[in-house]
């Protein structure tokens, strides 16, 4: 194959690949917990997510991992004890948190997120889902047999064209019961949906590649 033909083929193939990427790709992510190392598993429903998600951390104290009793029907979970009732403000409360970061040249939109949440009798009376510093959802968290699932979807329309986003699950004194605050808060099975697209500069690159392919094709036919 002549060099011109090779360049044309490469340019057109690159343009077609980038054209597909420009429209973005929607996929799910999952953060699962386990009692055995490495304790946290972050997985995606696509092989090329173009984002990274950090491990879940605790703003104060240490995380432990369990899967005992009826909590979450045996699903492994992350737990943090003590200090959960020091404030009535969920935005200032102790929290589990993780960060989503786009790869260079990409942005993402968060379209859905959910997490199982629970507390012991002396743990936080309420828990809150905080996205990018905004309070999205709150739920009372008594220590009952049925897991509580905190879900948001349509409320996330403002979280688009992002390069980084921190999500917190906070425990606080919401007044739904009278705990001491020395108990534990638990989270499990964090799930969400992202849509990832190239940044605007990719459109210019697409136009350039298409133009190069068009020029080379015309020269080859001349």
MIDREN-856721 format. One record per residue: x, y negated, z of N, C-alpha, C in turn; residue in one letter; residue number from 1. Coordinates in steps of 0.2 Angstrom, whole numbers. Atoms other than C-alpha are relative to their C-alpha. Layout:
- X  Y  Z  X  Y  Z  X  Y  Z  A  NUM .
...
This chain:
- 4  6  0  0  0  0  4  -6  0  X  1 .
- -4  6  1  7  -17  -5  -1  -4  7  X  2 .
- 0  4  -6  11  -29  9  -6  -5  0  X  3 .
- 6  4  0  -3  -41  4  -6  4  2  X  4 .
- 6  -4  -2  -16  -27  5  0  2  7  X  5 .
- -1  -2  -7  -9  -22  22  -3  -6  4  X  6 .
- 2  6  -4  -11  -40  28  -8  -1  0  X  7 .
- 7  1  1  -28  -41  21  -4  5  4  X  8 .
- 4  -5  -4  -34  -25  29  1  -2  7  X  9 .
- -1  1  -7  -27  -30  46  -4  -6  2  X  10 .
- 4  7  -1  -35  -48  45  -7  2  0  X  11 .
- 7  -1  0  -52  -41  40  -2  5  6  X  12 .
- 1  -4  -5  -51  -27  53  0  -4  7  X  13 .
- 0  4  -6  -46  -39  67  -6  -5  0  X  14 .
- 6  4  0  -60  -51  62  -6  4  2  X  15 .
- 6  -4  -1  -73  -37  62  0  2  8  X  16 .
- 0  -2  -7  -67  -31  79  -2  -6  5  X  17 .
- 1  6  -4  -67  -49  86  -7  -2  -1  X  18 .
- 7  2  1  -84  -53  78  -5  4  5  X  19 .
- 4  -4  -5  -91  -38  89  1  -3  7  X  20 .
- -1  2  -6  -83  -45  104  -3  -6  2  X  21 .
- 3  7  -1  -89  -63  102  -7  1  2  X  22 .
- 7  -1  -3  -107  -56  105  0  2  7  X  23 .
- 0  -2  -6  -101  -50  121  -2  8  1  X  24 .
- 2  -7  -2  -104  -33  130  -3  0  7  X  25 .
- 3  0  -7  -115  -30  145  1  7  2  X  26 .
- -2  -6  -3  -110  -16  157  -1  0  7  X  27 .
- 1  -1  -7  -113  -10  174  7  1  4  X  28 .
- -6  -2  -5  -100  -9  189  -3  2  6  X  29 .
- 2  -3  -7  -101  1  205  6  -1  4  X  30 .
- -5  0  -5  -91  -1  221  -3  6  5  X  31 .
- 2  -6  -5  -92  16  231  5  0  5  X  32 .
- -5  -1  -6  -85  20  248  0  7  2  X  33 .
- -1  -7  -2  -78  36  255  4  0  6  X  34 .
- -4  0  -6  -71  42  271  7  2  -1  X  35 .
- -7  -2  2  -55  48  262  3  -5  -4  X  36 .
- -3  4  4  -42  38  254  -1  1  -7  X  37 .
- -1  7  -1  -42  26  244  -6  -3  3  X  38 .
- 6  3  -4  -59  23  253  -5  -4  -5  X  39 .
- 4  4  4  -65  12  239  1  2  -7  X  40 .
- 0  -2  7  -69  17  221  -4  -5  -4  X  41 .
- 4  5  4  -73  3  208  0  3  -7  X  42 .
- 1  -3  6  -80  10  192  -4  -5  -5  X  43 .
- 4  3  5  -87  3  175  -3  4  -4  X  44 .
- 4  -5  4  -99  10  163  3  -1  -7  X  45 .
- -4  1  6  -87  4  149  7  1  1  X  46 .
- -7  -1  0  -69  8  145  4  -6  0  X  47 .
- -4  7  1  -64  -10  141  -4  -5  3  X  48 .
- 4  5  -3  -73  -21  154  3  -8  -1  X  49 .
- -3  7  0  -61  -36  152  -1  -4  6  X  50 .
- 0  3  -6  -63  -40  170  3  4  5  X  51 .
- -2  -3  -5  -56  -35  186  -4  -1  7  X  52 .
- 4  2  -6  -65  -33  203  5  3  6  X  53 .
- -5  -2  -5  -55  -33  219  -4  4  5  X  54 .
- 2  -4  -5  -57  -22  234  -4  -4  5  X  55 .
- 5  3  -5  -71  -26  247  5  -1  6  X  56 .
- -3  2  -6  -63  -35  262  -5  -3  5  X  57 .
- 4  3  -6  -70  -41  279  4  -7  2  X  58 .
- -2  6  -1  -68  -59  283  4  -1  7  X  59 .
- -3  0  -6  -63  -55  301  -1  7  3  X  60 .
- 0  -7  -2  -58  -38  309  2  5  -6  X  61 .
- -2  -5  5  -55  -22  300  -6  4  -2  X  62 .
- 5  -4  3  -66  -11  289  1  7  2  X  63 .
- -1  -7  0  -69  7  293  -5  3  -4  X  64 .
- 5  -3  5  -78  20  282  -3  6  3  X  65 .
- 4  -6  -3  -91  33  287  -5  2  -5  X  66 .
- 6  -3  4  -105  44  280  -4  4  5  X  67 .
- 3  -5  -5  -113  51  296  -7  -2  1  X  68 .
- 7  1  -2  -131  52  302  -4  -1  -6  X  69 .
- 5  2  5  -146  45  292  2  -6  -4  X  70 .
- -2  6  3  -137  29  287  0  1  -7  X  71 .
- -1  0  8  -140  27  268  -1  7  -2  X  72 .
- 1  -7  2  -146  45  267  7  4  -1  X  73 .
- -6  -3  1  -128  51  269  5  -3  -5  X  74 .
- -4  4  5  -121  39  256  6  -3  4  X  75 .
- -6  3  -4  -103  34  262  -1  -8  0  X  76 .
- 0  7  -1  -102  16  268  6  -3  4  X  77 .
- -5  4  -3  -91  2  274  -3  -3  6  X  78 .
- 3  2  -6  -93  -4  292  5  -5  3  X  79 .
- -4  5  -4  -87  -19  302  -3  -1  7  X  80 .
- 3  1  -7  -90  -21  321  2  -7  3  X  81 .
- -1  6  -4  -91  -36  332  0  -7  -3  X  82 .
- -1  7  2  -93  -55  330  -5  -2  -5  X  83 .
- 5  1  5  -109  -54  319  -5  -5  2  X  84 .
- 5  4  -2  -120  -65  329  3  -7  3  X  85 .
- -3  6  -3  -109  -80  332  -3  -7  -4  X  86 .
- 3  5  3  -119  -91  320  -7  1  -3  X  87 .
- 7  -1  4  -137  -94  313  1  -2  -7  X  88 .
- -1  2  7  -129  -100  297  3  5  -4  X  89 .
- -3  -6  4  -127  -86  284  6  -2  -4  X  90 .
- -5  2  4  -115  -97  274  7  0  4  X  91 .
- -6  0  -4  -103  -98  289  1  6  4  X  92 .
- 0  -6  -4  -105  -80  295  5  4  -2  X  93 .
- -5  -5  1  -93  -66  296  -3  4  -6  X  94 .
- 3  -3  6  -95  -56  279  5  5  -3  X  95 .
- -4  -4  5  -89  -43  267  0  -4  -6  X  96 .
- 0  4  6  -83  -50  251  5  3  -5  X  97 .
- -4  -2  6  -75  -46  234  -1  -5  -5  X  98 .
- -1  5  5  -70  -56  219  0  3  -7  X  99 .
- 0  -2  7  -74  -53  200  4  -5  -4  X  100 .
- -5  4  3  -60  -60  189  0  2  -8  X  101 .
- 0  -2  7  -61  -61  170  7  0  -3  X  102 .
- -6  0  4  -46  -56  159  1  -7  -3  X  103 .
- -1  6  4  -37  -70  150  -3  0  -6  X  104 .
- 4  0  7  -47  -76  135  -7  2  1  X  105 .
- 7  -2  0  -64  -70  142  -3  -4  6  X  106 .
- 4  2  -6  -78  -76  153  -6  5  1  X  107 .
- 5  -5  -2  -92  -67  161  -6  -3  3  X  108 .
- 6  2  -4  -110  -69  167  -2  6  4  X  109 .
- 3  -5  -5  -117  -60  182  -8  0  -1  X  110 .
- 7  0  1  -135  -54  178  -4  4  5  X  111 .
- 4  -4  -6  -139  -42  193  5  2  5  X  112 .
- -5  -3  -5  -131  -36  209  -5  2  6  X  113 .
- 3  -3  -5  -137  -25  223  4  3  5  X  114 .
- -4  -4  -5  -131  -17  239  -4  2  6  X  115 .
- 3  -3  -6  -137  -6  253  3  -4  6  X  116 .
- -3  3  -7  -136  -15  270  -4  3  6  X  117 .
- 3  -3  -6  -139  -9  287  4  -3  6  X  118 .
- -4  2  -6  -134  -14  305  -2  5  6  X  119 .
- 2  -4  -6  -134  -5  322  -4  -5  4  X  120 .
- 4  4  -4  -145  -11  336  3  -6  2  X  121 .
- -4  6  -2  -132  -23  342  3  -4  -5  X  122 .
- -3  3  6  -127  -28  325  -4  -6  -2  X  123 .
- 3  6  2  -132  -43  315  -8  1  -1  X  124 .
- 7  -1  1  -151  -46  315  -2  0  -8  X  125 .
- 2  2  7  -151  -52  297  7  0  -4  X  126 .
- -6  0  4  -139  -50  282  -2  -4  -7  X  127 .
- 1  5  5  -137  -62  267  5  2  -6  X  128 .
- -4  -1  6  -131  -60  249  2  -7  -2  X  129 .
- -3  6  2  -120  -75  244  4  0  -6  X  130 .
- -4  0  7  -114  -78  226  3  -7  -1  X  131 .
- -4  6  2  -101  -91  222  -2  -6  5  X  132 .
- 1  5  -5  -105  -100  239  -8  -2  0  X  133 .
- 7  1  -1  -124  -100  236  -4  5  3  X  134 .
- 4  -5  -4  -137  -91  247  -5  2  -5  X  135 .
- 4  -2  5  -146  -80  235  -6  4  3  X  136 .
- 6  -5  -3  -156  -67  246  2  1  8  X  137 .
- -1  -2  -7  -158  -63  265  -5  6  1  X  138 .
- 4  -5  -2  -165  -48  273  1  2  7  X  139 .
- -1  -2  -7  -169  -42  291  3  7  0  X  140 .
- -3  -6  1  -158  -27  295  0  4  7  X  141 .
- 0  -4  -6  -164  -17  310  3  7  -2  X  142 .
- -3  -6  0  -157  0  313  -5  6  -1  X  143 .
- 5  -5  1  -170  11  305  2  5  -5  X  144 .
- -2  -6  4  -171  27  296  0  -1  -8  X  145 .
- 1  1  7  -175  20  279  5  -6  -2  X  146 .
- -5  5  2  -160  11  270  -4  -6  -3  X  147 .
- 2  6  2  -163  -7  266  4  -2  -7  X  148 .
- -3  2  6  -159  -12  248  -1  -7  -2  X  149 .
- 1  7  2  -156  -30  244  2  -1  -7  X  150 .
- -1  1  7  -158  -34  226  -1  -7  -3  X  151 .
- 2  6  4  -157  -49  215  2  1  -7  X  152 .
- -1  -1  7  -158  -51  196  -1  -7  -3  X  153 .
- 2  6  3  -167  -66  189  2  -6  3  X  154 .
- -3  6  -4  -160  -78  202  7  -1  -2  X  155 .
- -7  1  2  -143  -76  194  1  -4  -7  X  156 .
- -1  3  7  -146  -86  178  5  -5  0  X  157 .
- -5  6  0  -134  -100  183  7  3  0  X  158 .
- -7  -3  -1  -119  -88  185  2  3  -7  X  159 .
- -2  -2  7  -113  -88  167  6  -4  -2  X  160 .
- -6  3  2  -97  -93  158  5  -1  5  X  161 .
- -4  0  -6  -87  -89  173  7  4  -1  X  162 .
- -7  -4  0  -68  -84  175  1  3  6  X  163 .
- 0  -3  -6  -70  -80  193  -6  -1  4  X  164 .
- 5  1  -4  -83  -77  206  0  5  6  X  165 .
- 0  -3  -6  -83  -72  224  -7  2  3  X  166 .
- 7  -2  -3  -98  -62  232  1  2  7  X  167 .
- 0  -2  -7  -101  -61  250  -7  3  3  X  168 .
- 6  -3  -4  -113  -50  261  1  -2  7  X  169 .
- -1  3  -6  -114  -59  277  -5  2  5  X  170 .
- 4  -2  -5  -121  -54  294  -1  -6  5  X  171 .
- 1  6  -4  -129  -67  305  -6  1  5  X  172 .
- 6  1  -5  -142  -72  319  -6  -3  -4  X  173 .
- 6  3  4  -158  -74  308  -6  0  4  X  174 .
- 6  0  -5  -170  -72  323  -5  6  -1  X  175 .
- 5  -5  1  -178  -56  317  0  5  6  X  176 .
- 0  -4  -6  -173  -47  333  5  -3  5  X  177 .
- -5  3  -5  -162  -50  349  6  5  1  X  178 .
- -6  -4  -1  -145  -41  347  5  -4  4  X  179 .
- -6  3  -3  -129  -44  356  5  -3  -4  X  180 .
- -5  2  5  -118  -46  341  6  4  0  X  181 .
- -5  -4  -1  -106  -33  347  0  7  -4  X  182 .
- 1  -6  3  -113  -19  336  3  -1  -7  X  183 .
- -3  0  7  -109  -15  317  -5  -2  -5  X  184 .
- 4  1  7  -115  -20  300  3  4  -5  X  185 .
- -2  -5  5  -114  -8  286  -2  -2  -7  X  186 .
- 2  1  7  -114  -9  267  2  6  -4  X  187 .
- -1  -6  4  -115  4  254  -2  -1  -7  X  188 .
- 2  0  7  -116  7  235  -2  -7  -3  X  189 .
- 0  6  3  -113  -10  228  -1  1  -8  X  190 .
- 1  -1  7  -120  -11  210  -1  -7  -3  X  191 .
- 2  6  4  -121  -25  197  1  1  -7  X  192 .
- 0  1  7  -122  -30  179  4  -6  -2  X  193 .
- -4  6  3  -110  -41  169  -1  0  -7  X  194 .
- -1  1  7  -109  -48  152  6  -4  -2  X  195 .
- -6  3  1  -92  -52  146  1  -2  -8  X  196 .
- -1  3  6  -88  -63  131  7  -4  -1  X  197 .
- -6  4  1  -72  -71  123  -2  -7  1  X  198 .
- 1  7  0  -69  -89  127  -1  -4  -6  X  199 .
- 1  3  6  -73  -102  114  5  0  -5  X  200 .
- -6  0  4  -56  -102  107  0  7  -5  X  201 .
- 1  -6  4  -60  -84  101  -4  -1  -7  X  202 .
- 3  1  6  -72  -91  88  4  -4  -5  X  203 .
- -5  3  5  -59  -102  80  5  5  -3  X  204 .
- -4  -5  3  -48  -87  79  -4  5  -5  X  205 .
- 4  -4  5  -62  -77  71  -1  -3  -7  X  206 .
- 1  4  6  -65  -91  58  7  1  -4  X  207 .
- -6  0  4  -46  -91  54  1  7  -3  X  208 .
- -1  -7  3  -45  -72  52  -4  1  -6  X  209 .
- 4  -1  6  -60  -72  41  2  -4  -6  X  210 .
- -2  4  5  -53  -86  31  6  3  -3  X  211 .
- -6  -3  3  -36  -77  29  -2  6  -4  X  212 .
- 2  -6  4  -45  -61  23  -3  -2  -6  X  213 .
- 3  2  6  -55  -71  11  5  -2  -5  X  214 .
- -5  3  5  -40  -80  3  5  6  -2  X  215 .
- -4  -6  3  -29  -64  2  -4  4  -4  X  216 .
- 4  -4  5  -43  -55  -6  -1  -3  -7  X  217 .
- 0  4  6  -45  -68  -19  6  0  -4  X  218 .
- -6  0  3  -27  -68  -22  2  7  -3  X  219 .
- -2  -7  2  -26  -49  -24  -4  1  -7  X  220 .
- 5  -1  6  -41  -50  -37  3  -4  -6  X  221 .
- -2  4  5  -33  -64  -47  6  3  -5  X  222 .
